[in-house]
């Protein structure tokens, strides 16, 4: 009886661990995505700045 309770507890624990690591990975992926978006936006604005610079030079 005691043994099956231990096994159940352990199964619960493993389940929880997996959930935790999955949510952790999701958080990391989200952070990475946000960083990537920030970088892309920065490059985009640099590109726009250059375009407007070129535009002004031609005018």
C-alpha positions in Angstrom: 0.0 0.0 0.0 2.7 2.4 1.0 4.8 1.5 -2.0 2.0 2.3 -4.5 1.5 5.7 -2.8 5.3 6.4 -3.3 5.1 5.4 -6.9 2.1 7.6 -7.5 3.9 10.5 -5.8 6.9 9.9 -8.0 4.8 9.8 -11.2 3.1 13.1 -10.1 6.5 14.6 -9.5 7.9 13.6 -12.9 4.7 15.0 -14.5 5.2 18.3 -12.7 8.9 18.4 -13.6 8.0 18.0 -17.3 5.4 20.7 -17.1 7.9 23.0 -15.4 10.6 22.4 -18.0 8.1 22.8 -20.8 6.9 26.2 -19.5 10.5 27.2 -18.9 11.4 26.3 -22.5 8.3 28.2 -23.7 9.5 31.3 -21.7 12.9 31.1 -23.2 11.5 30.7 -26.7 9.3 33.7 -26.1 12.2 35.8 -24.9 14.2 34.7 -27.9 11.4 35.7 -30.2 11.0 39.1 -28.5 14.8 39.7 -28.9 14.6 38.7 -32.5 11.7 41.1 -33.1 13.6 43.9 -31.4 16.6 43.3 -33.6 14.5 43.2 -36.8 12.7 46.4 -35.8 16.1 48.1 -35.1 17.4 47.0 -38.5 14.2 48.1 -40.1 14.4 51.6 -38.6 18.1 51.9 -39.6 17.1 50.9 -43.1 14.3 53.5 -43.1 16.7 56.2 -41.8 19.1 55.4 -44.7 16.3 55.5 -47.2 15.2 58.9 -46.0 18.8 60.1 -46.0 19.2 59.0 -49.6 15.9 60.7 -50.5 17.1 64.0 -49.0 20.3 63.8 -50.9 18.5 63.5 -54.2 16.1 66.4 -53.5 
